[in-house]
């Protein structure tokens, strides 16, 4: 007999396999490679090319990707509902949508998206093995290390792979796989270890606001239409 273990305060990461037409995916890949142009890194040769740093960040307005963006938006509403949001109080804004193309040997370094609330990724390539570079979500802290930092030292005392002390979570890309997670979560992309495989994904950043209202909730940003753009100082 053992005491009951209550794992409290979970972070929700959602995945769904979207149905994708292979011919449409092939056309989307061609479009993205054309948008990438001659540049194939960011610009460090070891860093994957990302559209957000290269002027390609509004794919949701591109005819080849509008339908996919609509599918992702529908899933984000599900995510919000499933995590307790009263969707009647919220407006959802798709702020950015950009491609990430990772060649053999390239990575995306650890980062999060401070410009957004919720992030999503859809993969357009991958074999489901992770060889082309798994997505890595990093635990903000190991909550069961008892005090911050106890798990960091060399040689333990906490095992690296214990399920109640996870440092990270890996997701192997495959075409149509969608993942959604809070934008605050640090994430990275492991090295593309497939010499023949191009890793291609699309990232989405969402921002929540209140609906246009006289009385928006206290900590939800009022709707952008109710903001006032301030005068810049005279030079
Ligand atoms: Fe990211």
Boltz pocket constraint, residues with backbone or C-beta under 6 A from the ligand:
constraints:
  - pocket:
      binder: B
      contacts: [[A, 111], [A, 112], [A, 113], [A, 187], [A, 203]]
      max_distance: 6.0
